[in-house]
Amino acid sequence: MKRRLDLTAKEQVHSLVEEMSEDQAEELLEELHYLSAAVDDEPLTEEDIASIDRGVQDIRAGRVISP
């Protein structure tokens, strides 16, 4: 699809999404959720760090649940 300079970026995205199949839209949605989570620029709290440490300890001890 050729870029339309008369549309905003959001309008262009909307137009592209409208042309996608449902499967393509679902994949894009997953990617957008990932990207929006990756942008989290808040510093980790002490509680976050403790939770991560507990998770790492569980993994090292073999206490994991596989899907």
mmCIF file of the N, C-alpha and C atoms, coordinates in Angstrom:
data_MODEL
# 
_entry.id   MODEL 
# 
loop_
_atom_site.group_PDB 
_atom_site.id 
_atom_site.type_symbol 
_atom_site.label_atom_id 
_atom_site.label_alt_id 
_atom_site.label_comp_id 
_atom_site.label_asym_id 
_atom_site.label_entity_id 
_atom_site.label_seq_id 
_atom_site.pdbx_PDB_ins_code 
_atom_site.Cartn_x 
_atom_site.Cartn_y 
_atom_site.Cartn_z 
_atom_site.occupancy 
_atom_site.B_iso_or_equiv 
_atom_site.pdbx_formal_charge 
_atom_site.auth_seq_id 
_atom_site.auth_comp_id 
_atom_site.auth_asym_id 
_atom_site.auth_atom_id 
_atom_site.pdbx_PDB_model_num 
ATOM 1   N N  . MET A 1 1  ? 0.837  -1.184  0.000  1.00 0.00 ? 1  MET A N  1 
ATOM 2   C CA . MET A 1 1  ? 0.000  0.000   0.000  1.00 0.00 ? 1  MET A CA 1 
ATOM 3   C C  . MET A 1 1  ? 0.879  1.243   0.000  1.00 0.00 ? 1  MET A C  1 
ATOM 4   N N  . LYS A 1 2  ? 0.549  2.174   -0.838 1.00 0.00 ? 2  LYS A N  1 
ATOM 5   C CA . LYS A 1 2  ? 1.293  3.422   -0.926 1.00 0.00 ? 2  LYS A CA 1 
ATOM 6   C C  . LYS A 1 2  ? 0.910  4.327   0.239  1.00 0.00 ? 2  LYS A C  1 
ATOM 7   N N  . ARG A 1 3  ? 1.920  4.957   0.816  1.00 0.00 ? 3  ARG A N  1 
ATOM 8   C CA . ARG A 1 3  ? 1.670  5.884   1.925  1.00 0.00 ? 3  ARG A CA 1 
ATOM 9   C C  . ARG A 1 3  ? 0.928  7.104   1.440  1.00 0.00 ? 3  ARG A C  1 
ATOM 10  N N  . ARG A 1 4  ? -0.080 7.479   2.177  1.00 0.00 ? 4  ARG A N  1 
ATOM 11  C CA . ARG A 1 4  ? -0.834 8.686   1.836  1.00 0.00 ? 4  ARG A CA 1 
ATOM 12  C C  . ARG A 1 4  ? -0.398 9.799   2.766  1.00 0.00 ? 4  ARG A C  1 
ATOM 13  N N  . LEU A 1 5  ? 0.194  10.800  2.194  1.00 0.00 ? 5  LEU A N  1 
ATOM 14  C CA . LEU A 1 5  ? 0.719  11.907  2.993  1.00 0.00 ? 5  LEU A CA 1 
ATOM 15  C C  . LEU A 1 5  ? -0.386 12.814  3.537  1.00 0.00 ? 5  LEU A C  1 
ATOM 16  N N  . ASP A 1 6  ? -1.618 12.659  2.994  1.00 0.00 ? 6  ASP A N  1 
ATOM 17  C CA . ASP A 1 6  ? -2.716 13.495  3.476  1.00 0.00 ? 6  ASP A CA 1 
ATOM 18  C C  . ASP A 1 6  ? -3.385 12.905  4.720  1.00 0.00 ? 6  ASP A C  1 
ATOM 19  N N  . LEU A 1 7  ? -2.909 11.730  5.173  1.00 0.00 ? 7  LEU A N  1 
ATOM 20  C CA . LEU A 1 7  ? -3.465 11.088  6.359  1.00 0.00 ? 7  LEU A CA 1 
ATOM 21  C C  . LEU A 1 7  ? -2.456 11.145  7.502  1.00 0.00 ? 7  LEU A C  1 
ATOM 22  N N  . THR A 1 8  ? -2.980 11.205  8.719  1.00 0.00 ? 8  THR A N  1 
ATOM 23  C CA . THR A 1 8  ? -2.100 11.142  9.882  1.00 0.00 ? 8  THR A CA 1 
ATOM 24  C C  . THR A 1 8  ? -1.579 9.711   10.021 1.00 0.00 ? 8  THR A C  1 
ATOM 25  N N  . ALA A 1 9  ? -0.601 9.537   10.861 1.00 0.00 ? 9  ALA A N  1 
ATOM 26  C CA . ALA A 1 9  ? -0.058 8.196   11.095 1.00 0.00 ? 9  ALA A CA 1 
ATOM 27  C C  . ALA A 1 9  ? -1.152 7.267   11.620 1.00 0.00 ? 9  ALA A C  1 
ATOM 28  N N  . LYS A 1 10 ? -1.966 7.740   12.548 1.00 0.00 ? 10 LYS A N  1 
ATOM 29  C CA . LYS A 1 10 ? -3.039 6.910   13.093 1.00 0.00 ? 10 LYS A CA 1 
ATOM 30  C C  . LYS A 1 10 ? -4.065 6.557   12.022 1.00 0.00 ? 10 LYS A C  1 
ATOM 31  N N  . GLU A 1 11 ? -4.363 7.489   11.147 1.00 0.00 ? 11 GLU A N  1 
ATOM 32  C CA . GLU A 1 11 ? -5.304 7.213   10.060 1.00 0.00 ? 11 GLU A CA 1 
ATOM 33  C C  . GLU A 1 11 ? -4.732 6.165   9.102  1.00 0.00 ? 11 GLU A C  1 
ATOM 34  N N  . GLN A 1 12 ? -3.435 6.261   8.841  1.00 0.00 ? 12 GLN A N  1 
ATOM 35  C CA . GLN A 1 12 ? -2.790 5.275   7.973  1.00 0.00 ? 12 GLN A CA 1 
ATOM 36  C C  . GLN A 1 12 ? -2.818 3.893   8.611  1.00 0.00 ? 12 GLN A C  1 
ATOM 37  N N  . VAL A 1 13 ? -2.540 3.819   9.909  1.00 0.00 ? 13 VAL A N  1 
ATOM 38  C CA . VAL A 1 13 ? -2.587 2.541   10.621 1.00 0.00 ? 13 VAL A CA 1 
ATOM 39  C C  . VAL A 1 13 ? -3.995 1.970   10.553 1.00 0.00 ? 13 VAL A C  1 
ATOM 40  N N  . HIS A 1 14 ? -4.973 2.799   10.829 1.00 0.00 ? 14 HIS A N  1 
ATOM 41  C CA . HIS A 1 14 ? -6.369 2.349   10.782 1.00 0.00 ? 14 HIS A CA 1 
ATOM 42  C C  . HIS A 1 14 ? -6.714 1.789   9.404  1.00 0.00 ? 14 HIS A C  1 
ATOM 43  N N  . SER A 1 15 ? -6.297 2.467   8.375  1.00 0.00 ? 15 SER A N  1 
ATOM 44  C CA . SER A 1 15 ? -6.563 2.024   7.010  1.00 0.00 ? 15 SER A CA 1 
ATOM 45  C C  . SER A 1 15 ? -5.924 0.666   6.733  1.00 0.00 ? 15 SER A C  1 
ATOM 46  N N  . LEU A 1 16 ? -4.683 0.496   7.178  1.00 0.00 ? 16 LEU A N  1 
ATOM 47  C CA . LEU A 1 16 ? -3.995 -0.784  6.980  1.00 0.00 ? 16 LEU A CA 1 
ATOM 48  C C  . LEU A 1 16 ? -4.683 -1.906  7.751  1.00 0.00 ? 16 LEU A C  1 
ATOM 49  N N  . VAL A 1 17 ? -5.109 -1.623  8.972  1.00 0.00 ? 17 VAL A N  1 
ATOM 50  C CA . VAL A 1 17 ? -5.777 -2.632  9.791  1.00 0.00 ? 17 VAL A CA 1 
ATOM 51  C C  . VAL A 1 17 ? -7.084 -3.067  9.124  1.00 0.00 ? 17 VAL A C  1 
ATOM 52  N N  . GLU A 1 18 ? -7.791 -2.133  8.564  1.00 0.00 ? 18 GLU A N  1 
ATOM 53  C CA . GLU A 1 18 ? -9.059 -2.460  7.893  1.00 0.00 ? 18 GLU A CA 1 
ATOM 54  C C  . GLU A 1 18 ? -8.854 -3.425  6.725  1.00 0.00 ? 18 GLU A C  1 
ATOM 55  N N  . GLU A 1 19 ? -7.681 -3.417  6.127  1.00 0.00 ? 19 GLU A N  1 
ATOM 56  C CA . GLU A 1 19 ? -7.393 -4.296  4.995  1.00 0.00 ? 19 GLU A CA 1 
ATOM 57  C C  . GLU A 1 19 ? -6.906 -5.682  5.427  1.00 0.00 ? 19 GLU A C  1 
ATOM 58  N N  . MET A 1 20 ? -6.613 -5.862  6.718  1.00 0.00 ? 20 MET A N  1 
ATOM 59  C CA . MET A 1 20 ? -6.059 -7.122  7.213  1.00 0.00 ? 20 MET A CA 1 
ATOM 60  C C  . MET A 1 20 ? -7.140 -8.167  7.437  1.00 0.00 ? 20 MET A C  1 
ATOM 61  N N  . SER A 1 21 ? -6.689 -9.424  7.394  1.00 0.00 ? 21 SER A N  1 
ATOM 62  C CA . SER A 1 21 ? -7.567 -10.512 7.806  1.00 0.00 ? 21 SER A CA 1 
ATOM 63  C C  . SER A 1 21 ? -7.657 -10.489 9.329  1.00 0.00 ? 21 SER A C  1 
ATOM 64  N N  . GLU A 1 22 ? -8.616 -11.215 9.880  1.00 0.00 ? 22 GLU A N  1 
ATOM 65  C CA . GLU A 1 22 ? -8.753 -11.280 11.338 1.00 0.00 ? 22 GLU A CA 1 
ATOM 66  C C  . GLU A 1 22 ? -7.499 -11.877 11.969 1.00 0.00 ? 22 GLU A C  1 
ATOM 67  N N  . ASP A 1 23 ? -6.923 -12.909 11.326 1.00 0.00 ? 23 ASP A N  1 
ATOM 68  C CA . ASP A 1 23 ? -5.702 -13.529 11.848 1.00 0.00 ? 23 ASP A CA 1 
ATOM 69  C C  . ASP A 1 23 ? -4.546 -12.530 11.882 1.00 0.00 ? 23 ASP A C  1 
ATOM 70  N N  . GLN A 1 24 ? -4.402 -11.745 10.823 1.00 0.00 ? 24 GLN A N  1 
ATOM 71  C CA . GLN A 1 24 ? -3.341 -10.738 10.787 1.00 0.00 ? 24 GLN A CA 1 
ATOM 72  C C  . GLN A 1 24 ? -3.565 -9.687  11.872 1.00 0.00 ? 24 GLN A C  1 
ATOM 73  N N  . ALA A 1 25 ? -4.816 -9.294  12.064 1.00 0.00 ? 25 ALA A N  1 
ATOM 74  C CA . ALA A 1 25 ? -5.135 -8.288  13.083 1.00 0.00 ? 25 ALA A CA 1 
ATOM 75  C C  . ALA A 1 25 ? -4.821 -8.824  14.477 1.00 0.00 ? 25 ALA A C  1 
ATOM 76  N N  . GLU A 1 26 ? -5.106 -10.107 14.726 1.00 0.00 ? 26 GLU A N  1 
ATOM 77  C CA . GLU A 1 26 ? -4.798 -10.702 16.029 1.00 0.00 ? 26 GLU A CA 1 
ATOM 78  C C  . GLU A 1 26 ? -3.294 -10.701 16.273 1.00 0.00 ? 26 GLU A C  1 
ATOM 79  N N  . GLU A 1 27 ? -2.516 -11.047 15.249 1.00 0.00 ? 27 GLU A N  1 
ATOM 80  C CA . GLU A 1 27 ? -1.047 -11.038 15.388 1.00 0.00 ? 27 GLU A CA 1 
ATOM 81  C C  . GLU A 1 27 ? -0.548 -9.626  15.671 1.00 0.00 ? 27 GLU A C  1 
ATOM 82  N N  . LEU A 1 28 ? -1.100 -8.659  14.953 1.00 0.00 ? 28 LEU A N  1 
ATOM 83  C CA . LEU A 1 28 ? -0.704 -7.273  15.167 1.00 0.00 ? 28 LEU A CA 1 
ATOM 84  C C  . LEU A 1 28 ? -1.065 -6.813  16.577 1.00 0.00 ? 28 LEU A C  1 
ATOM 85  N N  . LEU A 1 29 ? -2.223 -7.208  17.051 1.00 0.00 ? 29 LEU A N  1 
ATOM 86  C CA . LEU A 1 29 ? -2.649 -6.830  18.392 1.00 0.00 ? 29 LEU A CA 1 
ATOM 87  C C  . LEU A 1 29 ? -1.687 -7.373  19.440 1.00 0.00 ? 29 LEU A C  1 
ATOM 88  N N  . GLU A 1 30 ? -1.283 -8.626  19.288 1.00 0.00 ? 30 GLU A N  1 
ATOM 89  C CA . GLU A 1 30 ? -0.308 -9.206  20.221 1.00 0.00 ? 30 GLU A CA 1 
ATOM 90  C C  . GLU A 1 30 ? 0.997  -8.409  20.205 1.00 0.00 ? 30 GLU A C  1 
ATOM 91  N N  . GLU A 1 31 ? 1.454  -8.048  19.012 1.00 0.00 ? 31 GLU A N  1 
ATOM 92  C CA . GLU A 1 31 ? 2.692  -7.285  18.883 1.00 0.00 ? 31 GLU A CA 1 
ATOM 93  C C  . GLU A 1 31 ? 2.551  -5.902  19.516 1.00 0.00 ? 31 GLU A C  1 
ATOM 94  N N  . LEU A 1 32 ? 1.406  -5.268  19.320 1.00 0.00 ? 32 LEU A N  1 
ATOM 95  C CA . LEU A 1 32 ? 1.184  -3.948  19.901 1.00 0.00 ? 32 LEU A CA 1 
ATOM 96  C C  . LEU A 1 32 ? 1.147  -4.010  21.426 1.00 0.00 ? 32 LEU A C  1 
ATOM 97  N N  . HIS A 1 33 ? 0.538  -5.067  21.971 1.00 0.00 ? 33 HIS A N  1 
ATOM 98  C CA . HIS A 1 33 ? 0.549  -5.235  23.422 1.00 0.00 ? 33 HIS A CA 1 
ATOM 99  C C  . HIS A 1 33 ? 1.986  -5.377  23.917 1.00 0.00 ? 33 HIS A C  1 
ATOM 100 N N  . TYR A 1 34 ? 2.784  -6.154  23.199 1.00 0.00 ? 34 TYR A N  1 
ATOM 101 C CA . TYR A 1 34 ? 4.190  -6.341  23.570 1.00 0.00 ? 34 TYR A CA 1 
ATOM 102 C C  . TYR A 1 34 ? 4.936  -5.006  23.531 1.00 0.00 ? 34 TYR A C  1 
ATOM 103 N N  . LEU A 1 35 ? 4.748  -4.270  22.451 1.00 0.00 ? 35 LEU A N  1 
ATOM 104 C CA . LEU A 1 35 ? 5.445  -2.992  22.307 1.00 0.00 ? 35 LEU A CA 1 
ATOM 105 C C  . LEU A 1 35 ? 5.017  -1.989  23.374 1.00 0.00 ? 35 LEU A C  1 
ATOM 106 N N  . SER A 1 36 ? 3.744  -1.956  23.689 1.00 0.00 ? 36 SER A N  1 
ATOM 107 C CA . SER A 1 36 ? 3.283  -0.996  24.694 1.00 0.00 ? 36 SER A CA 1 
ATOM 108 C C  . SER A 1 36 ? 3.815  -1.357  26.073 1.00 0.00 ? 36 SER A C  1 
ATOM 109 N N  . ALA A 1 37 ? 3.983  -2.636  26.351 1.00 0.00 ? 37 ALA A N  1 
ATOM 110 C CA . ALA A 1 37 ? 4.555  -3.061  27.628 1.00 0.00 ? 37 ALA A CA 1 
ATOM 111 C C  . ALA A 1 37 ? 6.046  -2.761  27.667 1.00 0.00 ? 37 ALA A C  1 
ATOM 112 N N  . ALA A 1 38 ? 6.707  -2.859  26.522 1.00 0.00 ? 38 ALA A N  1 
ATOM 113 C CA . ALA A 1 38 ? 8.148  -2.625  26.458 1.00 0.00 ? 38 ALA A CA 1 
ATOM 114 C C  . ALA A 1 38 ? 8.496  -1.158  26.682 1.00 0.00 ? 38 ALA A C  1 
ATOM 115 N N  . VAL A 1 39 ? 7.536  -0.278  26.537 1.00 0.00 ? 39 VAL A N  1 
ATOM 116 C CA . VAL A 1 39 ? 7.772  1.154   26.668 1.00 0.00 ? 39 VAL A CA 1 
ATOM 117 C C  . VAL A 1 39 ? 7.663  1.613   28.122 1.00 0.00 ? 39 VAL A C  1 
ATOM 118 N N  . ASP A 1 40 ? 7.286  0.718   29.003 1.00 0.00 ? 40 ASP A N  1 
ATOM 119 C CA . ASP A 1 40 ? 7.126  1.068   30.411 1.00 0.00 ? 40 ASP A CA 1 
ATOM 120 C C  . ASP A 1 40 ? 8.440  1.652   30.935 1.00 0.00 ? 40 ASP A C  1 
ATOM 121 N N  . ASP A 1 41 ? 8.441  2.936   31.210 1.00 0.00 ? 41 ASP A N  1 
ATOM 122 C CA . ASP A 1 41 ? 9.672  3.595   31.635 1.00 0.00 ? 41 ASP A CA 1 
ATOM 123 C C  . ASP A 1 41 ? 9.687  3.921   33.130 1.00 0.00 ? 41 ASP A C  1 
ATOM 124 N N  . GLU A 1 42 ? 8.740  3.345   33.862 1.00 0.00 ? 42 GLU A N  1 
ATOM 125 C CA . GLU A 1 42 ? 8.739  3.565   35.299 1.00 0.00 ? 42 GLU A CA 1 
ATOM 126 C C  . GLU A 1 42 ? 9.828  2.707   35.935 1.00 0.00 ? 42 GLU A C  1 
ATOM 127 N N  . PRO A 1 43 ? 10.530 3.250   36.896 1.00 0.00 ? 43 PRO A N  1 
ATOM 128 C CA . PRO A 1 43 ? 11.563 2.454   37.566 1.00 0.00 ? 43 PRO A CA 1 
ATOM 129 C C  . PRO A 1 43 ? 10.924 1.311   38.358 1.00 0.00 ? 43 PRO A C  1 
ATOM 130 N N  . LEU A 1 44 ? 11.691 0.239   38.515 1.00 0.00 ? 44 LEU A N  1 
ATOM 131 C CA . LEU A 1 44 ? 11.209 -0.891  39.296 1.00 0.00 ? 44 LEU A CA 1 
ATOM 132 C C  . LEU A 1 44 ? 11.134 -0.504  40.768 1.00 0.00 ? 44 LEU A C  1 
ATOM 133 N N  . THR A 1 45 ? 10.077 -0.959  41.419 1.00 0.00 ? 45 THR A N  1 
ATOM 134 C CA . THR A 1 45 ? 9.941  -0.730  42.852 1.00 0.00 ? 45 THR A CA 1 
ATOM 135 C C  . THR A 1 45 ? 10.691 -1.833  43.592 1.00 0.00 ? 45 THR A C  1 
ATOM 136 N N  . GLU A 1 46 ? 10.852 -1.649  44.885 1.00 0.00 ? 46 GLU A N  1 
ATOM 137 C CA . GLU A 1 46 ? 11.481 -2.690  45.702 1.00 0.00 ? 46 GLU A CA 1 
ATOM 138 C C  . GLU A 1 46 ? 10.651 -3.967  45.632 1.00 0.00 ? 46 GLU A C  1 
ATOM 139 N N  . GLU A 1 47 ? 9.334  -3.823  45.592 1.00 0.00 ? 47 GLU A N  1 
ATOM 140 C CA . GLU A 1 47 ? 8.436  -4.981  45.482 1.00 0.00 ? 47 GLU A CA 1 
ATOM 141 C C  . GLU A 1 47 ? 8.644  -5.693  44.147 1.00 0.00 ? 47 GLU A C  1 
ATOM 142 N N  . ASP A 1 48 ? 8.791  -4.935  43.048 1.00 0.00 ? 48 ASP A N  1 
ATOM 143 C CA . ASP A 1 48 ? 9.063  -5.532  41.740 1.00 0.00 ? 48 ASP A CA 1 
ATOM 144 C C  . ASP A 1 48 ? 10.350 -6.348  41.778 1.00 0.00 ? 48 ASP A C  1 
ATOM 145 N N  . ILE A 1 49 ? 11.387 -5.746  42.324 1.00 0.00 ? 49 ILE A N  1 
ATOM 146 C CA . ILE A 1 49 ? 12.697 -6.407  42.368 1.00 0.00 ? 49 ILE A CA 1 
ATOM 147 C C  . ILE A 1 49 ? 12.631 -7.674  43.211 1.00 0.00 ? 49 ILE A C  1 
ATOM 148 N N  . ALA A 1 50 ? 11.940 -7.609  44.349 1.00 0.00 ? 50 ALA A N  1 
ATOM 149 C CA . ALA A 1 50 ? 11.798 -8.789  45.206 1.00 0.00 ? 50 ALA A CA 1 
ATOM 150 C C  . ALA A 1 50 ? 11.039 -9.891  44.474 1.00 0.00 ? 50 ALA A C  1 
ATOM 151 N N  . SER A 1 51 ? 10.008 -9.520  43.738 1.00 0.00 ? 51 SER A N  1 
ATOM 152 C CA . SER A 1 51 ? 9.231  -10.507 42.985 1.00 0.00 ? 51 SER A CA 1 
ATOM 153 C C  . SER A 1 51 ? 10.078 -11.160 41.901 1.00 0.00 ? 51 SER A C  1 
ATOM 154 N N  . ILE A 1 52 ? 10.863 -10.372 41.215 1.00 0.00 ? 52 ILE A N  1 
ATOM 155 C CA . ILE A 1 52 ? 11.761 -10.903 40.187 1.00 0.00 ? 52 ILE A CA 1 
ATOM 156 C C  . ILE A 1 52 ? 12.781 -11.842 40.815 1.00 0.00 ? 52 ILE A C  1 
ATOM 157 N N  . ASP A 1 53 ? 13.350 -11.432 41.936 1.00 0.00 ? 53 ASP A N  1 
ATOM 158 C CA . ASP A 1 53 ? 14.325 -12.280 42.635 1.00 0.00 ? 53 ASP A CA 1 
ATOM 159 C C  . ASP A 1 53 ? 13.708 -13.620 43.036 1.00 0.00 ? 53 ASP A C  1 
ATOM 160 N N  . ARG A 1 54 ? 12.469 -13.585 43.558 1.00 0.00 ? 54 ARG A N  1 
ATOM 161 C CA . ARG A 1 54 ? 11.796 -14.838 43.933 1.00 0.00 ? 54 ARG A CA 1 
ATOM 162 C C  . ARG A 1 54 ? 11.592 -15.722 42.708 1.00 0.00 ? 54 ARG A C  1 
ATOM 163 N N  . GLY A 1 55 ? 11.212 -15.120 41.600 1.00 0.00 ? 55 GLY A N  1 
ATOM 164 C CA . GLY A 1 55 ? 11.013 -15.889 40.370 1.00 0.00 ? 55 GLY A CA 1 
ATOM 165 C C  . GLY A 1 55 ? 12.303 -16.532 39.889 1.00 0.00 ? 55 GLY A C  1 
ATOM 166 N N  . VAL A 1 56 ? 13.378 -15.794 39.932 1.00 0.00 ? 56 VAL A N  1 
ATOM 167 C CA . VAL A 1 56 ? 14.679 -16.329 39.520 1.00 0.00 ? 56 VAL A CA 1 
ATOM 168 C C  . VAL A 1 56 ? 15.092 -17.475 40.447 1.00 0.00 ? 56 VAL A C  1 
ATOM 169 N N  . GLN A 1 57 ? 14.892 -17.299 41.734 1.00 0.00 ? 57 GLN A N  1 
ATOM 170 C CA . GLN A 1 57 ? 15.217 -18.368 42.698 1.00 0.00 ? 57 GLN A CA 1 
ATOM 171 C C  . GLN A 1 57 ? 14.381 -19.614 42.422 1.00 0.00 ? 57 GLN A C  1 
ATOM 172 N N  . ASP A 1 58 ? 13.087 -19.433 42.117 1.00 0.00 ? 58 ASP A N  1 
ATOM 173 C CA . ASP A 1 58 ? 12.229 -20.576 41.798 1.00 0.00 ? 58 ASP A CA 1 
ATOM 174 C C  . ASP A 1 58 ? 12.726 -21.302 40.553 1.00 0.00 ? 58 ASP A C  1 
ATOM 175 N N  . ILE A 1 59 ? 13.106 -20.549 39.542 1.00 0.00 ? 59 ILE A N  1 
ATOM 176 C CA . ILE A 1 59 ? 13.608 -21.158 38.303 1.00 0.00 ? 59 ILE A CA 1 
ATOM 177 C C  . ILE A 1 59 ? 14.885 -21.936 38.582 1.00 0.00 ? 59 ILE A C  1 
ATOM 178 N N  . ARG A 1 60 ? 15.793 -21.340 39.324 1.00 0.00 ? 60 ARG A N  1 
ATOM 179 C CA . ARG A 1 60 ? 17.057 -22.012 39.636 1.00 0.00 ? 60 ARG A CA 1 
ATOM 180 C C  . ARG A 1 60 ? 16.835 -23.288 40.460 1.00 0.00 ? 60 ARG A C  1 
ATOM 181 N N  . ALA A 1 61 ? 15.784 -23.280 41.293 1.00 0.00 ? 61 ALA A N  1 
ATOM 182 C CA . ALA A 1 61 ? 15.489 -24.444 42.129 1.00 0.00 ? 61 ALA A CA 1 
ATOM 183 C C  . ALA A 1 61 ? 14.617 -25.471 41.401 1.00 0.00 ? 61 ALA A C  1 
ATOM 184 N N  . GLY A 1 62 ? 14.265 -25.163 40.157 1.00 0.00 ? 62 GLY A N  1 
ATOM 185 C CA . GLY A 1 62 ? 13.449 -26.090 39.377 1.00 0.00 ? 62 GLY A CA 1 
ATOM 186 C C  . GLY A 1 62 ? 11.971 -26.024 39.689 1.00 0.00 ? 62 GLY A C  1 
ATOM 187 N N  . ARG A 1 63 ? 11.554 -24.998 40.403 1.00 0.00 ? 63 ARG A N  1 
ATOM 188 C CA . ARG A 1 63 ? 10.140 -24.839 40.736 1.00 0.00 ? 63 ARG A CA 1 
ATOM 189 C C  . ARG A 1 63 ? 9.456  -24.008 39.651 1.00 0.00 ? 63 ARG A C  1 
ATOM 190 N N  . VAL A 1 64 ? 9.160  -24.680 38.553 1.00 0.00 ? 64 VAL A N  1 
ATOM 191 C CA . VAL A 1 64 ? 8.508  -23.993 37.425 1.00 0.00 ? 64 VAL A CA 1 
ATOM 192 C C  . VAL A 1 64 ? 7.319  -24.815 36.967 1.00 0.00 ? 64 VAL A C  1 
ATOM 193 N N  . ILE A 1 65 ? 6.375  -24.143 36.337 1.00 0.00 ? 65 ILE A N  1 
ATOM 194 C CA . ILE A 1 65 ? 5.204  -24.812 35.778 1.00 0.00 ? 65 ILE A CA 1 
ATOM 195 C C  . ILE A 1 65 ? 5.239  -24.586 34.282 1.00 0.00 ? 65 ILE A C  1 
ATOM 196 N N  . SER A 1 66 ? 5.239  -25.675 33.523 1.00 0.00 ? 66 SER A N  1 
ATOM 197 C CA . SER A 1 66 ? 5.243  -25.588 32.067 1.00 0.00 ? 66 SER A CA 1 
ATOM 198 C C  . SER A 1 66 ? 3.807  -25.599 31.565 1.00 0.00 ? 66 SER A C  1 
ATOM 199 N N  . PRO A 1 67 ? 3.542  -24.849 30.519 1.00 0.00 ? 67 PRO A N  1 
ATOM 200 C CA . PRO A 1 67 ? 2.180  -24.830 29.966 1.00 0.00 ? 67 PRO A CA 1 
ATOM 201 C C  . PRO A 1 67 ? 1.810  -26.166 29.359 1.00 0.00 ? 67 PRO A C  1 
# 
